[in-house]
Amino acid sequence: MKSFAIRILWLTRAIAPVFVLFAFLILGFAAESNAAKEVTPIPVPKNVIFPGQVITDALLKDRLVPVDYLNRVSVHVDRSQTVGMVARTTLMPNQPIFTNSVVEPDVVKVNRPTIMEYVSGTLRITAEVVPLASAKKGEFVKARNVHSGSIVTGIAMGNGMIQARALR
């Protein structure tokens, strides 16, 4: 009788971890399936978008992804974050758009004549310049004055102009 009791005790100790593991697996899959049901739409390209191409609303469609996916990767979750940006890399159809795959467009283009403006109170001076490099909004850019040939520095503005700053 004693050996039978020992065998039963040994058997329960051997089988108990299997039952506990089985219960955790069942509960884990149930929790995972609930998390998988929580989805959110993100913008993805309809077709291939090539580097240098400006992203428009017509080039995008929505795709549902699990919410926990957004915690693991850095992708654009709103169309307004993506529309108007320029693709840095090739964006494939139905694939999420990673935040480092797009950049803001250049507002000042190299070798394209533009206007440089200096404003101080009521004084306003403008000059035609040729930028020596492309620049995004808010970046410093050097440009050559068309009339004098001198090189000046300013900040690229959103309207395509360059704002000159006085040095103090």
N, C-alpha and C positions, 0 to 999 in steps of 0.2 A: 504494500500500500504506500509505503514511503517513497519508493522509486516512481510510482505512478504520479504522486503529488509533485515530485521533483520534475518529472517530464512535463506535466501541465504547466508548472511555473516557468520552466525553460521555454516552452512553446509560446506562452503569452509574452514573455520578454522578447522573443525573437520576432513575433508577428506584430506586436504593438507599434514599432517604428514604421513598419510597412503601412499600417492603417493610418498613422499620423501623416506620413508622406503622401499617401493617396488623398487624404482630406485636404492637405495644403494645395495639392495640384488641382483638385476640383474647385476649391475656393479661389485659387489664383486664376484659373481660366475664366471663372465667372466674373471676377473683378476686371480682368483684361477685356472680356467681351463687352462689359458695360462701358469701359473707357473707349473702346473702339467705336461705340455707337455715337460718341460725342464728336461731331465733325464740324468743320468750318470751311467756307469757300475761300480760295486764294486765287489770284489772277495767274494764268499760265498762257504762253503763246499758243495761238491757233496753228500757225505755220512756223517755219524756221525764220528767226530774226537774226540777221547778220551783223557783225561788228560795225559800228558807225551809223547804224540805222536808228532813226528816232522812233520810239515806241508810241503808238497811238492806241486809242481805245478800241478801234476796229481790229487791231492785231491780237487782242486778248480775249480770253474766255475764262469762265470760272471752273474750278475743279475742287471737289470736296476732299479734304485731308483730315486725318485724326488730329484733335486738339493737341495731344501729347507730341505729335510730330513738330509742331511749332516751338516747343520747348527745347528740342534737340538741334534744330538748324536755324540759320538766320536767313529767312526768305521774306519777300514782300508779301504782306497780307492784305493790302488795300490797293485798289487800282490807282487811287490818287497819288500813291507813292511811286508808281511806275510810269504812268502816262507823262510824256514829255521828256523822259530820260533817254539817254543814248546807250545802246548795247555796247559793252566792252568786249564781250565774248559772244560766240554763237549761242543763241538760245533755242533749244530744241522744243518741238511741239509737246504739249501736255506735261512738261517738266517745270517744277517750281523755279521762280526767278530769284536767285540768290542776291543778297544785298550788294555784294562786291562784283556782280556781273553787269551792273549798269552804273552810269555816271551822269552828272548834270551836263547839259550841252554847253559848248563854248559859246559865249555871247560876243566875244571879240575873236576874229579869225586873222591868222597871220597873212600879211601882204594884202589885206582888203582895207582900203581907205575908210577911215571913220573919223568922228569928231571928238576932239579932246576939249573939255570944258573946265574952266576955273571960275569958281564963284566965291566971292568974299563980300558979304553984305549985299549991297546993290550993284557992285561991280561984277560984270560977267564977261569973260574972255573966252572965245572959242577959236580953235585952230584945226585945220585938217591934218591928220597924222596917218602914218602907215604902221600898224603894229608889227613888232619884230618877233612876236610869239602869240599863239592862241591863248586865251584865258577864259576861265569860268567866272561867273558873277562873284565879285568880292576879291578876286586875285589881283596881285600887282602885275603890271605889264609895262614893258618898255616899248616906246614907239618913236619913230623918226618924224619930225616936223617936215611937212612937204615943202614949205617955203624957205625955211632957214637951214634945214638939214641937221639941226641939233637933235639929240636924243633926249627924250623926256620920259618920266615915269609917272604912272597914275594907277588908279584902281578901276577895273572893268565893272561897269554898271549893267543892270538887267536890261536896259533899253539898247545896248550895243555901243554906247558911248563910253569914253574913258574920262574919269574925273581926276583932274590934276589936284595935287595937294601942295600947299606951301610948306617949305622946310623952315623950321624955326631954330 
